């Protein structure tokens, strides 16, 4: 199915580009989240007209992402979790927990879907976590997992 992109999307394409994707991906994700339109003749003409506006909006989002990047990049956050004697956690550290800690400590809201741990956090120690703020702006934080003495 051919669609026209309304946003720059990593590994997919840029604004105004006409791409061919699977029908389910187009309907359930791209079009549902207003990231694309069906590639009809009318929509192609419409997108050509509003391409500059879309580029301007994308640049604004990119600037906001850069501001967040300056606040968050290379920061270290401490998470206390219950662990076994072998330094393994009961469960794992999820992106939602990381999102809450970032919000509590430096008052920056990051959606859990933007957080991409390089590997699953299932033990004590320091872990690098990538945060995808924009299709062209990524930040990296360190999560320091420490043992909690008592159940919270």
Biotite code that builds the C-alpha atoms (Angstrom):
import biotite.structure as struc

atoms = struc.array([
    struc.Atom([0.000, 0.000, 0.000], chain_id="A", res_id=1, res_name="UNK", atom_name="CA", element="C"),
    struc.Atom([1.383, 3.397, -0.946], chain_id="A", res_id=2, res_name="UNK", atom_name="CA", element="C"),
    struc.Atom([1.306, 6.212, 1.615], chain_id="A", res_id=3, res_name="UNK", atom_name="CA", element="C"),
    struc.Atom([2.691, 9.757, 1.852], chain_id="A", res_id=4, res_name="UNK", atom_name="CA", element="C"),
    struc.Atom([4.694, 10.495, 5.005], chain_id="A", res_id=5, res_name="UNK", atom_name="CA", element="C"),
    struc.Atom([3.740, 13.555, 7.062], chain_id="A", res_id=6, res_name="UNK", atom_name="CA", element="C"),
    struc.Atom([6.743, 13.213, 9.436], chain_id="A", res_id=7, res_name="UNK", atom_name="CA", element="C"),
    struc.Atom([10.383, 12.207, 9.280], chain_id="A", res_id=8, res_name="UNK", atom_name="CA", element="C"),
    struc.Atom([10.475, 8.632, 10.578], chain_id="A", res_id=9, res_name="UNK", atom_name="CA", element="C"),
    struc.Atom([13.631, 6.729, 11.396], chain_id="A", res_id=10, res_name="UNK", atom_name="CA", element="C"),
    struc.Atom([14.280, 3.787, 9.035], chain_id="A", res_id=11, res_name="UNK", atom_name="CA", element="C"),
    struc.Atom([11.091, 4.583, 7.083], chain_id="A", res_id=12, res_name="UNK", atom_name="CA", element="C"),
    struc.Atom([11.454, 7.876, 5.212], chain_id="A", res_id=13, res_name="UNK", atom_name="CA", element="C"),
    struc.Atom([11.157, 11.646, 5.260], chain_id="A", res_id=14, res_name="UNK", atom_name="CA", element="C"),
    struc.Atom([8.341, 14.197, 4.909], chain_id="A", res_id=15, res_name="UNK", atom_name="CA", element="C"),
    struc.Atom([6.441, 14.110, 1.637], chain_id="A", res_id=16, res_name="UNK", atom_name="CA", element="C"),
    struc.Atom([8.017, 10.837, 0.527], chain_id="A", res_id=17, res_name="UNK", atom_name="CA", element="C"),
    struc.Atom([5.714, 8.260, -1.057], chain_id="A", res_id=18, res_name="UNK", atom_name="CA", element="C"),
    struc.Atom([6.569, 4.817, 0.297], chain_id="A", res_id=19, res_name="UNK", atom_name="CA", element="C"),
    struc.Atom([5.193, 1.325, -0.068], chain_id="A", res_id=20, res_name="UNK", atom_name="CA", element="C"),
    struc.Atom([4.387, -0.384, 3.246], chain_id="A", res_id=21, res_name="UNK", atom_name="CA", element="C"),
    struc.Atom([2.274, -3.306, 4.385], chain_id="A", res_id=22, res_name="UNK", atom_name="CA", element="C"),
    struc.Atom([-1.426, -2.544, 4.628], chain_id="A", res_id=23, res_name="UNK", atom_name="CA", element="C"),
    struc.Atom([-1.669, -3.263, 8.383], chain_id="A", res_id=24, res_name="UNK", atom_name="CA", element="C"),
    struc.Atom([1.314, -1.030, 9.236], chain_id="A", res_id=25, res_name="UNK", atom_name="CA", element="C"),
    struc.Atom([-0.166, 1.788, 7.132], chain_id="A", res_id=26, res_name="UNK", atom_name="CA", element="C"),
    struc.Atom([-3.678, 1.510, 8.564], chain_id="A", res_id=27, res_name="UNK", atom_name="CA", element="C"),
    struc.Atom([-2.942, 0.644, 12.191], chain_id="A", res_id=28, res_name="UNK", atom_name="CA", element="C"),
    struc.Atom([0.124, 2.797, 12.825], chain_id="A", res_id=29, res_name="UNK", atom_name="CA", element="C"),
    struc.Atom([1.001, 5.413, 10.204], chain_id="A", res_id=30, res_name="UNK", atom_name="CA", element="C"),
    struc.Atom([-2.472, 6.654, 9.329], chain_id="A", res_id=31, res_name="UNK", atom_name="CA", element="C"),
    struc.Atom([-3.959, 6.065, 12.816], chain_id="A", res_id=32, res_name="UNK", atom_name="CA", element="C"),
    struc.Atom([-1.192, 8.229, 14.374], chain_id="A", res_id=33, res_name="UNK", atom_name="CA", element="C"),
    struc.Atom([-1.444, 10.881, 11.613], chain_id="A", res_id=34, res_name="UNK", atom_name="CA", element="C"),
    struc.Atom([2.086, 10.146, 10.421], chain_id="A", res_id=35, res_name="UNK", atom_name="CA", element="C"),
    struc.Atom([0.944, 9.402, 6.854], chain_id="A", res_id=36, res_name="UNK", atom_name="CA", element="C"),
    struc.Atom([-1.911, 9.725, 4.334], chain_id="A", res_id=37, res_name="UNK", atom_name="CA", element="C"),
    struc.Atom([-3.120, 7.353, 1.623], chain_id="A", res_id=38, res_name="UNK", atom_name="CA", element="C"),
    struc.Atom([-1.270, 8.160, -1.610], chain_id="A", res_id=39, res_name="UNK", atom_name="CA", element="C"),
    struc.Atom([-4.250, 9.317, -3.683], chain_id="A", res_id=40, res_name="UNK", atom_name="CA", element="C"),
    struc.Atom([-3.877, 12.004, -6.372], chain_id="A", res_id=41, res_name="UNK", atom_name="CA", element="C"),
    struc.Atom([-5.697, 14.556, -4.188], chain_id="A", res_id=42, res_name="UNK", atom_name="CA", element="C"),
    struc.Atom([-3.532, 13.792, -1.141], chain_id="A", res_id=43, res_name="UNK", atom_name="CA", element="C"),
    struc.Atom([-0.318, 14.046, -3.185], chain_id="A", res_id=44, res_name="UNK", atom_name="CA", element="C"),
    struc.Atom([-1.337, 17.541, -4.386], chain_id="A", res_id=45, res_name="UNK", atom_name="CA", element="C"),
    struc.Atom([-2.346, 18.536, -0.854], chain_id="A", res_id=46, res_name="UNK", atom_name="CA", element="C"),
    struc.Atom([0.956, 17.341, 0.652], chain_id="A", res_id=47, res_name="UNK", atom_name="CA", element="C"),
    struc.Atom([2.954, 19.274, -1.968], chain_id="A", res_id=48, res_name="UNK", atom_name="CA", element="C"),
    struc.Atom([1.171, 22.442, -0.799], chain_id="A", res_id=49, res_name="UNK", atom_name="CA", element="C"),
    struc.Atom([1.694, 21.850, 2.917], chain_id="A", res_id=50, res_name="UNK", atom_name="CA", element="C"),
    struc.Atom([5.205, 20.380, 2.680], chain_id="A", res_id=51, res_name="UNK", atom_name="CA", element="C"),
    struc.Atom([6.835, 23.609, 3.917], chain_id="A", res_id=52, res_name="UNK", atom_name="CA", element="C"),
    struc.Atom([4.524, 23.747, 6.936], chain_id="A", res_id=53, res_name="UNK", atom_name="CA", element="C"),
    struc.Atom([5.311, 20.118, 7.758], chain_id="A", res_id=54, res_name="UNK", atom_name="CA", element="C"),
    struc.Atom([9.041, 20.804, 7.491], chain_id="A", res_id=55, res_name="UNK", atom_name="CA", element="C"),
    struc.Atom([8.652, 23.800, 9.802], chain_id="A", res_id=56, res_name="UNK", atom_name="CA", element="C"),
    struc.Atom([6.734, 21.701, 12.375], chain_id="A", res_id=57, res_name="UNK", atom_name="CA", element="C"),
    struc.Atom([9.368, 18.969, 12.136], chain_id="A", res_id=58, res_name="UNK", atom_name="CA", element="C"),
    struc.Atom([12.136, 21.525, 12.737], chain_id="A", res_id=59, res_name="UNK", atom_name="CA", element="C"),
    struc.Atom([10.262, 22.820, 15.808], chain_id="A", res_id=60, res_name="UNK", atom_name="CA", element="C"),
    struc.Atom([9.981, 19.257, 17.158], chain_id="A", res_id=61, res_name="UNK", atom_name="CA", element="C"),
    struc.Atom([13.686, 18.789, 16.458], chain_id="A", res_id=62, res_name="UNK", atom_name="CA", element="C"),
    struc.Atom([14.557, 21.974, 18.414], chain_id="A", res_id=63, res_name="UNK", atom_name="CA", element="C"),
    struc.Atom([12.442, 20.788, 21.368], chain_id="A", res_id=64, res_name="UNK", atom_name="CA", element="C"),
    struc.Atom([14.179, 17.407, 21.186], chain_id="A", res_id=65, res_name="UNK", atom_name="CA", element="C"),
    struc.Atom([17.586, 19.152, 21.256], chain_id="A", res_id=66, res_name="UNK", atom_name="CA", element="C"),
    struc.Atom([16.580, 21.092, 24.405], chain_id="A", res_id=67, res_name="UNK", atom_name="CA", element="C"),
    struc.Atom([15.559, 17.840, 26.109], chain_id="A", res_id=68, res_name="UNK", atom_name="CA", element="C"),
    struc.Atom([18.801, 16.250, 24.840], chain_id="A", res_id=69, res_name="UNK", atom_name="CA", element="C"),
    struc.Atom([20.851, 18.960, 26.599], chain_id="A", res_id=70, res_name="UNK", atom_name="CA", element="C"),
    struc.Atom([19.029, 18.326, 29.896], chain_id="A", res_id=71, res_name="UNK", atom_name="CA", element="C"),
    struc.Atom([19.152, 14.522, 29.757], chain_id="A", res_id=72, res_name="UNK", atom_name="CA", element="C"),
    struc.Atom([22.224, 13.386, 27.796], chain_id="A", res_id=73, res_name="UNK", atom_name="CA", element="C"),
    struc.Atom([25.042, 11.687, 29.767], chain_id="A", res_id=74, res_name="UNK", atom_name="CA", element="C"),
    struc.Atom([23.086, 11.921, 33.044], chain_id="A", res_id=75, res_name="UNK", atom_name="CA", element="C"),
    struc.Atom([23.029, 9.098, 35.556], chain_id="A", res_id=76, res_name="UNK", atom_name="CA", element="C"),
    struc.Atom([19.894, 7.968, 37.379], chain_id="A", res_id=77, res_name="UNK", atom_name="CA", element="C"),
    struc.Atom([19.774, 5.609, 40.349], chain_id="A", res_id=78, res_name="UNK", atom_name="CA", element="C"),
    struc.Atom([17.075, 2.957, 40.621], chain_id="A", res_id=79, res_name="UNK", atom_name="CA", element="C"),
    struc.Atom([16.750, 0.857, 43.775], chain_id="A", res_id=80, res_name="UNK", atom_name="CA", element="C"),
    struc.Atom([15.383, -2.664, 43.228], chain_id="A", res_id=81, res_name="UNK", atom_name="CA", element="C"),
    struc.Atom([15.192, -5.841, 45.291], chain_id="A", res_id=82, res_name="UNK", atom_name="CA", element="C"),
    struc.Atom([17.883, -8.328, 44.305], chain_id="A", res_id=83, res_name="UNK", atom_name="CA", element="C"),
    struc.Atom([19.083, -11.851, 45.073], chain_id="A", res_id=84, res_name="UNK", atom_name="CA", element="C"),
    struc.Atom([22.456, -12.759, 46.578], chain_id="A", res_id=85, res_name="UNK", atom_name="CA", element="C"),
    struc.Atom([23.747, -13.240, 43.005], chain_id="A", res_id=86, res_name="UNK", atom_name="CA", element="C"),
    struc.Atom([23.035, -9.548, 42.228], chain_id="A", res_id=87, res_name="UNK", atom_name="CA", element="C"),
    struc.Atom([20.130, -10.496, 39.965], chain_id="A", res_id=88, res_name="UNK", atom_name="CA", element="C"),
    struc.Atom([16.915, -8.507, 40.162], chain_id="A", res_id=89, res_name="UNK", atom_name="CA", element="C"),
    struc.Atom([13.472, -9.824, 40.946], chain_id="A", res_id=90, res_name="UNK", atom_name="CA", element="C"),
    struc.Atom([12.005, -8.792, 37.604], chain_id="A", res_id=91, res_name="UNK", atom_name="CA", element="C"),
    struc.Atom([13.663, -6.154, 35.440], chain_id="A", res_id=92, res_name="UNK", atom_name="CA", element="C"),
    struc.Atom([13.856, -2.387, 35.060], chain_id="A", res_id=93, res_name="UNK", atom_name="CA", element="C"),
    struc.Atom([11.166, -1.349, 32.574], chain_id="A", res_id=94, res_name="UNK", atom_name="CA", element="C"),
    struc.Atom([11.070, 1.797, 30.395], chain_id="A", res_id=95, res_name="UNK", atom_name="CA", element="C"),
    struc.Atom([8.062, 3.073, 32.395], chain_id="A", res_id=96, res_name="UNK", atom_name="CA", element="C"),
    struc.Atom([10.183, 3.060, 35.589], chain_id="A", res_id=97, res_name="UNK", atom_name="CA", element="C"),
    struc.Atom([13.008, 4.889, 33.824], chain_id="A", res_id=98, res_name="UNK", atom_name="CA", element="C"),
    struc.Atom([10.499, 7.444, 32.492], chain_id="A", res_id=99, res_name="UNK", atom_name="CA", element="C"),
    struc.Atom([9.107, 8.087, 36.007], chain_id="A", res_id=100, res_name="UNK", atom_name="CA", element="C"),
    struc.Atom([12.582, 8.526, 37.525], chain_id="A", res_id=101, res_name="UNK", atom_name="CA", element="C"),
    struc.Atom([13.644, 11.010, 34.816], chain_id="A", res_id=102, res_name="UNK", atom_name="CA", element="C"),
    struc.Atom([10.418, 12.966, 35.414], chain_id="A", res_id=103, res_name="UNK", atom_name="CA", element="C"),
    struc.Atom([10.900, 12.967, 39.217], chain_id="A", res_id=104, res_name="UNK", atom_name="CA", element="C"),
    struc.Atom([14.597, 13.901, 39.202], chain_id="A", res_id=105, res_name="UNK", atom_name="CA", element="C"),
    struc.Atom([14.947, 16.498, 36.436], chain_id="A", res_id=106, res_name="UNK", atom_name="CA", element="C"),
    struc.Atom([11.298, 17.225, 35.569], chain_id="A", res_id=107, res_name="UNK", atom_name="CA", element="C"),
    struc.Atom([11.598, 16.155, 31.913], chain_id="A", res_id=108, res_name="UNK", atom_name="CA", element="C"),
    struc.Atom([8.784, 14.053, 30.489], chain_id="A", res_id=109, res_name="UNK", atom_name="CA", element="C"),
    struc.Atom([9.954, 11.190, 28.292], chain_id="A", res_id=110, res_name="UNK", atom_name="CA", element="C"),
    struc.Atom([7.516, 8.644, 26.902], chain_id="A", res_id=111, res_name="UNK", atom_name="CA", element="C"),
    struc.Atom([8.374, 5.009, 27.721], chain_id="A", res_id=112, res_name="UNK", atom_name="CA", element="C"),
    struc.Atom([8.191, 4.212, 23.988], chain_id="A", res_id=113, res_name="UNK", atom_name="CA", element="C"),
    struc.Atom([11.185, 6.530, 23.394], chain_id="A", res_id=114, res_name="UNK", atom_name="CA", element="C"),
    struc.Atom([13.370, 4.569, 25.824], chain_id="A", res_id=115, res_name="UNK", atom_name="CA", element="C"),
    struc.Atom([15.430, 1.759, 24.321], chain_id="A", res_id=116, res_name="UNK", atom_name="CA", element="C"),
    struc.Atom([17.642, -0.163, 26.738], chain_id="A", res_id=117, res_name="UNK", atom_name="CA", element="C"),
    struc.Atom([20.696, -1.525, 24.891], chain_id="A", res_id=118, res_name="UNK", atom_name="CA", element="C"),
    struc.Atom([20.160, -4.806, 26.751], chain_id="A", res_id=119, res_name="UNK", atom_name="CA", element="C"),
    struc.Atom([17.515, -5.862, 29.247], chain_id="A", res_id=120, res_name="UNK", atom_name="CA", element="C"),
    struc.Atom([18.278, -4.636, 32.771], chain_id="A", res_id=121, res_name="UNK", atom_name="CA", element="C"),
    struc.Atom([17.999, -7.702, 35.010], chain_id="A", res_id=122, res_name="UNK", atom_name="CA", element="C"),
    struc.Atom([20.914, -7.298, 37.440], chain_id="A", res_id=123, res_name="UNK", atom_name="CA", element="C"),
    struc.Atom([22.636, -4.718, 39.636], chain_id="A", res_id=124, res_name="UNK", atom_name="CA", element="C"),
    struc.Atom([25.155, -2.373, 38.019], chain_id="A", res_id=125, res_name="UNK", atom_name="CA", element="C"),
    struc.Atom([25.343, 0.431, 35.457], chain_id="A", res_id=126, res_name="UNK", atom_name="CA", element="C"),
    struc.Atom([23.540, 0.207, 32.135], chain_id="A", res_id=127, res_name="UNK", atom_name="CA", element="C"),
    struc.Atom([23.501, 2.513, 29.120], chain_id="A", res_id=128, res_name="UNK", atom_name="CA", element="C"),
    struc.Atom([20.028, 3.395, 27.842], chain_id="A", res_id=129, res_name="UNK", atom_name="CA", element="C"),
    struc.Atom([19.307, 5.135, 24.529], chain_id="A", res_id=130, res_name="UNK", atom_name="CA", element="C"),
    struc.Atom([16.463, 7.641, 24.323], chain_id="A", res_id=131, res_name="UNK", atom_name="CA", element="C"),
    struc.Atom([15.102, 8.409, 20.862], chain_id="A", res_id=132, res_name="UNK", atom_name="CA", element="C"),
    struc.Atom([13.850, 12.005, 21.164], chain_id="A", res_id=133, res_name="UNK", atom_name="CA", element="C"),
    struc.Atom([13.409, 12.675, 17.427], chain_id="A", res_id=134, res_name="UNK", atom_name="CA", element="C"),
    struc.Atom([14.245, 10.829, 14.218], chain_id="A", res_id=135, res_name="UNK", atom_name="CA", element="C"),
    struc.Atom([17.566, 12.745, 14.173], chain_id="A", res_id=136, res_name="UNK", atom_name="CA", element="C"),
    struc.Atom([18.180, 13.341, 17.923], chain_id="A", res_id=137, res_name="UNK", atom_name="CA", element="C"),
    struc.Atom([19.176, 10.587, 20.352], chain_id="A", res_id=138, res_name="UNK", atom_name="CA", element="C"),
    struc.Atom([20.325, 10.909, 23.957], chain_id="A", res_id=139, res_name="UNK", atom_name="CA", element="C"),
    struc.Atom([22.098, 8.381, 26.143], chain_id="A", res_id=140, res_name="UNK", atom_name="CA", element="C"),
    struc.Atom([21.695, 8.051, 29.893], chain_id="A", res_id=141, res_name="UNK", atom_name="CA", element="C"),
    struc.Atom([23.165, 5.702, 32.462], chain_id="A", res_id=142, res_name="UNK", atom_name="CA", element="C"),
    struc.Atom([20.927, 3.735, 34.799], chain_id="A", res_id=143, res_name="UNK", atom_name="CA", element="C"),
    struc.Atom([22.664, 2.705, 38.004], chain_id="A", res_id=144, res_name="UNK", atom_name="CA", element="C"),
    struc.Atom([20.723, -0.183, 39.547], chain_id="A", res_id=145, res_name="UNK", atom_name="CA", element="C"),
    struc.Atom([21.349, -0.524, 43.286], chain_id="A", res_id=146, res_name="UNK", atom_name="CA", element="C"),
    struc.Atom([20.057, -3.024, 45.783], chain_id="A", res_id=147, res_name="UNK", atom_name="CA", element="C"),
    struc.Atom([17.073, -1.960, 47.896], chain_id="A", res_id=148, res_name="UNK", atom_name="CA", element="C"),
    struc.Atom([17.284, -3.285, 51.419], chain_id="A", res_id=149, res_name="UNK", atom_name="CA", element="C"),
    struc.Atom([13.551, -3.570, 52.073], chain_id="A", res_id=150, res_name="UNK", atom_name="CA", element="C"),
    struc.Atom([10.458, -4.129, 50.001], chain_id="A", res_id=151, res_name="UNK", atom_name="CA", element="C"),
    struc.Atom([8.958, -0.806, 48.879], chain_id="A", res_id=152, res_name="UNK", atom_name="CA", element="C"),
])
